[in-house]
Amino acid sequence: MPVRSACLWLLASRRDVNPVMSAQESDQPPRRQDIRAHVERHIGHIEQIFQDPESGTDSSHRGVEVLHVAPDPALPYHLLITAGMSDRPMSLPAGKNQDEAPRRLELMMTLPERWSLAGGAQDERYGWPIRWLRTLAYYPRIHDSWLGWGDVVPNGDPPQAFAADTRLCGAILAPSLQVPVEFYELGSGPDRIAFYATIPLYLEEMELQRREGMEVLLTKLLEHDIRDIVDPKRRNVTKRFFGLF
């Protein structure tokens, strides 16, 4: 990750949030209990949990959950955070060590207050962030690979739009600018868990990253005040003129 882009992105970080105590954790594995407590300490009360329909009944075969923190005055957005991606450590790429590249990861998405999650993951229009987080959470397991800050993942090959009302079709991972920096990591050492935001991208933005590098893409996103709040019809930063796409 280029130092300049990393600094620019992190300079946009903002305030802390009031802690809220967790509840109903006793049936969870210890690491997931820690994740829930971490979310409620730094972000807010977990309103509901979207369970993986493929999850087994045995606690050792639990699927990836998606925690939902509803909007409140301190943080007027819906936040979705995975719990379970970090159950299995990722395979580190060559040249990276555990100090600079966390092996355990959870992901999050920030949705505007008006976003409806009443239909859960099955909702074709509004449920795609839940489905996408699960897809990314299983990606390192399926491909025996690693995901980290600055990685770009397309939604399929060729990339497909997440829903009918958007052309967003991939995402970049980066620390969230909507949560306190204390939330970025849980624990320390080789088993620490990093939390990265999943920021949806257009096809042209992913192509820009491939041609000119991550620093150029992140700089353009920041120049256009595009953070990690999902907007299905936001401006495409590769386009010269303003418009929906």
N, C-alpha and C positions, 0 to 999 in steps of 0.2 A: 504494500500500500504506500504510494508516494507520501512523503512527510507533509508537503504543502497541502495536499487535499485532506489528509487526516486532520491537520490543524484547523483548516477552514471549516470542516464539518463539525468538529468538536467545539469550536468557538461559538457555534450557534446553540449549544446546550443551554437549558434553562433550569428553573427553580426546582426545589424539593417539594414533596407532597406529604400531607399528614399521614402518619401510620395508622393502620387499622389491624386489629388482631384477627387471626385466621380461626376457622371453625371446621368441624367435621373432617379431620385429617386422619383419624386413628386407623382407618382401613387402607391407608396409602403406604407404599414403600417409603423408607426414610428419606431418600433423595427427593421424592415428589412432595413429601411433607415440607422439606426445606424450601422447595421451589414455591409452593403455595404461601408459606410464611414470608418468603422474600418478596413476592408480589404484593401481598397485603401490607407489608411493612413500608414499602417504598412507593407503591402506586395507589392501591385502594382495595376495597372489598370485592371479593370474587362473587359475582352475581350468579353465575351458572357455569357449568362445565359441559362442553360438548364431547361426549365419549366417542371413541373410535368404534364404528359398528363391527369391525373385524377383531376387536379385542377379545381375548380369551377370558374365561372365568377365573383361571389360576392367576394369582398376583404376579407370578414370574413371567407371564405372557401378556401383560397388559399392553394395549395399544397406546398410541400417543393421544393424550387428551389436549383439548384446547380450552384454556381458561378465559372467561369473559369478565372483564371489569367494566361496569357500566359507567356512563358519564356522570360526573358530579361537578359542583362549582369549581373545585380546585383543578380538575382535569376534564374539560367538557368534550371528551371523545370516548368512543368505545375502544377498548384495548383487548386484543386477542393475543394470548401467550401460550405457546406449546408447553406441555409438561410430559416428558417421556422420551424426547429425542436424545437427551443426555444419558439415558439408561445405558447406552452402549457407547464407549469411546470411539471416536473416528480414527481412521488410519492417517497418520501425519504424512504429508507429501515430503519428497526428498528435499533436503536442505533446510527444513524447518525443525525447530526444537520445541519442547513443551512450554518453554518460557515465553516464546513469542506467538505460539499458535495453540490456543486451547483445543483440547481433544474432545471436550464435552460442550454441547451447544444447545440452546433453546432459541426459538424465533418468535417474533411478535409482529403484529400489524396494528396500525392506528386508523380507525374509521371515524368519519364525521358523526356528530351527534344524531343527525337525521337518519342514519343508516339503520335499517330494520334487520334484526337477527331473529325475529320470531319464528321464521321457517327453518332455522338451523342450516346445516350443510346441504340439505336437499333443495333449498330455494335456489332456482337457477339464476336469478338476478342478483340476490344479495348473499347467497351462501358461498360464493367462490373463495372469499378470503379464508374461510375455515378449511375448505378442500385443498387450497393451495398450500396452506401451512402444513397440513398433513403430508402432502406430496413432498415438500421440501424436507420435512422431518425424517422421512424414510429414505431420502435420496442417498445419504452416505452409506446406509446399510445395504441398499440394493446394489450400489456401484462400488462398494468397498473403497470409498473415497473420503475426502475432507471438504468441508465448506467453511469459509471464513470471511472476514471483513473484505469487501471489495469484489467478492465473487458474483458473477452474473449467471443466472440460470433461466433458460427459456422454458416456456410452457409447451413442451413437446418439440418434435422435429418433423416438419417445420413448425415454428411457434404458432400457437392458436390463441385467439383472444380469450380472456377469462370469462367473458359474458357477452351477450348480444348487444349491450349498450356501451361497450368500450372496445378500443383497439389495443389496450394494454395486454401484453402477451409474454412477459418475463419479469424478472426482478433482480435487483442488486441488494446485497446484504451490507449493512452499516449500522453503527450504534444509533439508537433512536435519539432524536432531538426533542422529544416530548416528555421524557422521563428524567429523573435526576441521575447524575453520573454514578451514584451509589448503587443503582440498579444494574449497572453494566456487567458486573460479575458477582457470583456467589461462591464463597469459599476462596481457597488459595491453593497453590501448588499444582501438581499435574492433574488433579481431579477437580479443579475449579470449573465452574459452569459460566460460560459467556452468554449474554443475551444480545442478539442483533435484530434490528428491524429489517423487515422485508419490504422494499420500496419498489412498486410496480413500474415497469418500463415499457416503452413502445419498441417495436422492431428496429426502427431507425436509430434509437438511442443505444440499443445493444450493438448494432453495427458500428456506431460511432466509437463505442468502447473498444471494439475489436481493432478498428483502424488506428485510433489515436490514443488509446489508453484510458485507464480509469481516472487519472487526474483531470483530463479534459471533460469527461462526462460529469464527474462530481462538481466541478467548478461551474459548469453550465446549469446544473440543477440548482445550486445555491444562488447563482446570479438571477434566476427566475423565481426565487423564493419557493422552490419545491423541496419540501422536507419529506417526512415519512407519514403524512396524512393522506390516505387514499382518496383520490379524486378521479373517477372513471373517465372524465372528459377534460382533464387538465391539458395545458398546452404541451405540445411536443417540442422539446428544446432544440431539436435539430431543424425545425422549420423557421424560415426567415420572418414570416408574418404571424400575427396573432390570429388564433382561431381555435376551434375545438380540437383539431388534431394537427 
